[in-house]
Amino acid sequence: MAGQTNKRPVLNLPRQAAVRILNGVMTEHKQLSELTQSDDFQALAPEDRARSQRLATHTLRHVGRADRALRPHLAKLPAVEVLNILRLGLVEIAGLGAPAHAVVNDLVSICAASNQTRPYKGLINAVLRKAVADVTGKWDKSPVQMLPKWLRNPLREAYGNGTIMAIETAHMRGAPVDLTVTGDLATWASTLGGTPLANGSLRLGEIGQISALEGFAEGKWWVQDAAAAWPAAALAVTPGETVLDVCAAPGGKTMQMAAQGGVLTALDISASRMERVAENLARTQLAAELVVANILEWQDPRQFDAVLLDAPCSATGTIRRHPDLPFAKDGTGISELIELQTQMLNATVGRVKPGGKLVFCTCSLIPDEGEVQAENFLRRHKDFTVDTSLPQGMDPAWRTEEGGFRLRPDYWSELGGMDGFYLIRMNRRG
Ligand SMILES: C[S@@+](CC[C@H](N)C(=O)[O-])C[C@H]1O[C@@H](n2cnc3c(N)ncnc32)[C@H](O)[C@@H]1O
């Protein structure tokens, strides 16, 4: 109508998208990596996407704290979509120091924009203001967020209470960016301003856009957590050795072993993920034969000097980077993964030449996907023995009973931690 102004408020797009991500994780049990591929999310400007992802990630790391602060102000728990708006607001204001007035007003508008949450806009306003007043100055002293029972119970049994709390603290802190560099570590440390780590990785401090950093376009380094860089280092490939990388995509370990001079065959079941390996190899100007196949059915008769099996697993070692995982998953499917890992080990064993070497690893914290799997393998395959050498920078205290290494997120805490991983190197008798 002429003269009428549109009074609808302009919503903060990153905040609105962050609320949608939280809803997708908590109600549809989708992972952040999937939700951020949606058309809606991809339509945002790159800086809005980055901001939204940061907000959602930070909220997921602090849901426990937020819920503790909100509970006294809620007579009964509202629908999760409403709760997520409250959680995000509290984390942004109390945890990230955003101005309360602007955030509350905007979240009230976001609440009003959906039919489902519209009736609760008054509640958002009132509860957020009270909860923020309660936690101001006390947020960092609030207890750390606990893992959900499906994961906490088996981990507590494996590691004990104190360790679980240390792991949970590490999860809340998030993860720095680590690089694997192909040239001189000290030179890259001064060029990019990072800290060289004992295993040869480079840890970066504050970074903007990764792809804008010096050396990215030329493929001089790639992003890889320090813990994830140890399995290939443990395989200790020497120039000219033939190497089979089973479960290779997206190719972090393939690149490492190709850079060491190995003659690489990279195998993965997923054609689309294998495209990422090809892109990564092209950028880093490294070479590997790429095979898209199921290792359980691969008919190729070749044997290799060195074989690495980085088997699919619960990925519970990567929660620092993927705080959505404890909410998106519920523990179902882990026994199937354990069975698949056993089958993969059995399918891989014959690929190792007599006198050759094998590394098995998973990015899991659950011993059934690591220590137990390796122990059973060594019992089944008497022609394999544990390699007793210590990979560069590895702490001997991390050696496990059966001869592998248990890496945990609470290790190197003064440096910013590491992902959880299990790895073992074994040698086949000649
Ligand atoms: C943990 S990821 C591998 C990460 C990779 N090694 C790296 O360092 O970048 C596990 C991979 O196993 C692959 N995979 C799952 N089942 C497989 C199978 N039966 N045969 C071959 N690859 C499989 C998945 O497609 C996935 O890419």
The ligand as a Tripos MOL2 file, in Angstrom:
@<TRIPOS>MOLECULE
LIG
   27    29     1     0     0
SMALL
NO_CHARGES

@<TRIPOS>ATOM
      1 C1         39.3330  -42.0840    8.0310 C.3       1 LIG1
      2 S1         38.9330  -41.8190    6.3550 S.3       1 LIG1
      3 C2         40.5320  -41.8600    5.6280 C.3       1 LIG1
      4 C3         41.3590  -40.5890    5.8000 C.3       1 LIG1
      5 C4         42.6180  -40.5930    4.9460 C.3       1 LIG1
      6 N1         43.4430  -41.7340    5.1830 N.3       1 LIG1
      7 C5         43.4390  -39.3220    5.1260 C.2       1 LIG1
      8 O1         44.4530  -39.3550    5.8270 O.co2     1 LIG1
      9 O2         43.1250  -38.3050    4.5180 O.co2     1 LIG1
     10 C6         38.2690  -43.3790    5.9170 C.3       1 LIG1
     11 C7         38.0620  -43.6320    4.4270 C.3       1 LIG1
     12 O3         37.7130  -45.0140    4.2660 O.3       1 LIG1
     13 C8         36.9880  -45.1230    3.0620 C.3       1 LIG1
     14 N2         36.3520  -46.4810    3.0370 N.ar      1 LIG1
     15 C9         35.2890  -46.8850    3.7610 C.ar      1 LIG1
     16 N3         35.0030  -48.1830    3.4720 N.ar      1 LIG1
     17 C10        35.9080  -48.5920    2.5550 C.ar      1 LIG1
     18 C11        36.1440  -49.8290    1.8770 C.ar      1 LIG1
     19 N4         35.3680  -50.8940    2.0930 N.pl3     1 LIG1
     20 N5         37.1690  -49.8960    0.9960 N.ar      1 LIG1
     21 C12        37.9480  -48.8260    0.7600 C.ar      1 LIG1
     22 N6         37.7690  -47.6210    1.3840 N.ar      1 LIG1
     23 C13        36.7740  -47.5030    2.2770 C.ar      1 LIG1
     24 C14        36.0500  -43.9360    3.1390 C.3       1 LIG1
     25 O4         35.5600  -43.6000    1.8490 O.3       1 LIG1
     26 C15        36.9520  -42.8590    3.7570 C.3       1 LIG1
     27 O5         37.4850  -42.0310    2.7590 O.3       1 LIG1
@<TRIPOS>BOND
     1     1     2 1
     2     2     3 1
     3     2    10 1
     4     3     4 1
     5     4     5 1
     6     5     6 1
     7     5     7 1
     8     7     8 2
     9     7     9 1
    10    10    11 1
    11    11    12 1
    12    11    26 1
    13    12    13 1
    14    13    14 1
    15    13    24 1
    16    14    15 ar
    17    14    23 ar
    18    15    16 ar
    19    16    17 ar
    20    17    18 ar
    21    17    23 ar
    22    18    19 1
    23    18    20 ar
    24    20    21 ar
    25    21    22 ar
    26    22    23 ar
    27    24    25 1
    28    24    26 1
    29    26    27 1
@<TRIPOS>SUBSTRUCTURE
     1 LIG1         1 GROUP 0 **** ****
